[in-house]
Amino acid sequence: MFHNALFTRLTLSVAALAIVPGTAVAQDSAAAVLKRASAAMGEPRSIRYAGDGTGWTFGQAWKPGMPWPKFDIQSMARTINFASGSMREEIAFSRGAAAATRFPASSATRSS
């Protein structure tokens, strides 16, 4: 039993030491990363990203001890315009799990 525990610790130590030098070499400065990104993209005037998923209202449970309210996000898109210094966010969501709240489930809501 002692031999197995020692062998496991030794194996994990060697594996950790093998990974550490690789991560130290792979780190670049933030300036180097931004320079490479700028060279790859050129001079972008704007950027847009989109997705869908699930979210929760952080820290806003209806009652103490209950889970935080869940939101089902059907679509979300954010556009940032660097030239004008503006941002637009569009989101379509509905409240999930009505049983855990005092409010009924809602249909999809769009906001921009």
C-alpha positions in Angstrom: 0.0 0.0 0.0 2.8 2.4 0.9 4.6 1.6 -2.4 1.5 2.4 -4.4 1.0 5.8 -2.7 4.7 6.7 -3.2 4.6 5.7 -6.9 1.4 7.8 -7.4 3.0 10.9 -5.8 6.2 10.4 -7.8 4.3 10.0 -11.1 2.2 13.2 -10.4 5.3 15.2 -9.4 7.1 14.2 -12.7 4.0 15.1 -14.7 3.6 18.5 -13.0 7.3 19.3 -13.6 7.0 18.3 -17.3 4.1 20.7 -17.8 5.4 23.8 -15.9 8.3 24.7 -18.3 5.9 24.5 -21.3 3.5 26.9 -19.7 6.3 29.4 -18.8 7.6 29.4 -22.4 4.0 29.7 -23.9 3.2 32.9 -22.0 3.4 36.1 -24.1 3.1 39.6 -23.0 -0.3 41.3 -23.6 1.4 43.7 -26.0 2.7 40.8 -28.1 -0.8 39.1 -28.2 -2.5 42.4 -29.2 0.2 43.1 -31.9 -0.4 39.6 -33.5 -4.2 40.0 -33.3 -3.9 43.4 -35.0 -1.7 42.1 -37.7 -4.1 39.2 -38.4 -7.3 41.4 -38.4 -5.9 44.6 -40.0 -7.6 47.7 -38.7 -11.1 46.6 -37.6 -13.7 49.3 -37.2 -16.1 47.0 -35.3 -16.5 43.5 -33.8 -19.6 41.4 -33.3 -20.1 38.3 -31.3 -23.3 36.2 -30.7 -24.5 33.2 -28.8 -27.2 31.5 -26.8 -27.5 29.6 -23.6 -28.7 29.9 -20.0 -28.1 32.5 -17.4 -29.1 33.2 -13.8 -29.8 36.4 -12.0 -26.8 36.6 -9.7 -27.7 37.0 -6.0 -31.4 37.6 -6.6 -33.2 34.5 -5.3 -36.9 35.0 -4.7 -36.6 33.6 -1.2 -33.6 32.8 1.0 -32.3 29.3 0.4 -34.0 29.0 -3.1 -32.0 28.8 -6.3 -31.3 32.0 -8.3 -33.8 32.7 -11.1 -32.9 31.0 -14.4 -33.2 32.7 -17.8 -33.1 30.8 -21.1 -31.3 33.0 -23.6 -32.6 32.2 -27.2 -30.1 34.6 -28.8 -27.7 37.3 -27.8 -25.5 39.5 -30.0 -23.2 42.4 -29.0 -21.7 44.7 -31.6 -18.9 47.1 -30.6 -18.0 50.0 -33.0 -14.5 51.3 -32.3 -14.8 54.1 -34.8 -17.8 55.7 -33.0 -17.1 54.4 -29.5 -20.5 52.8 -29.3 -21.9 49.4 -28.4 -25.2 47.7 -29.2 -26.6 44.6 -27.4 -29.6 42.6 -28.6 -30.9 39.7 -26.5 -34.0 37.5 -26.6 -34.7 35.6 -23.4 -37.4 34.0 -21.4 -37.7 33.2 -17.7 -37.0 29.5 -17.0 -38.3 27.2 -14.3 -41.5 29.0 -13.2 -42.1 26.5 -10.4 -39.2 28.0 -8.3 -40.5 31.6 -8.6 -43.6 33.5 -7.6 -44.0 34.6 -11.2 -45.3 32.4 -14.1 -43.0 31.5 -16.9 -42.9 34.2 -19.6 -42.7 34.1 -23.3 -39.6 35.3 -25.1 -38.7 38.9 -24.6 -36.6 40.9 -27.0 -34.4 43.8 -25.9 -31.9 46.0 -27.7 
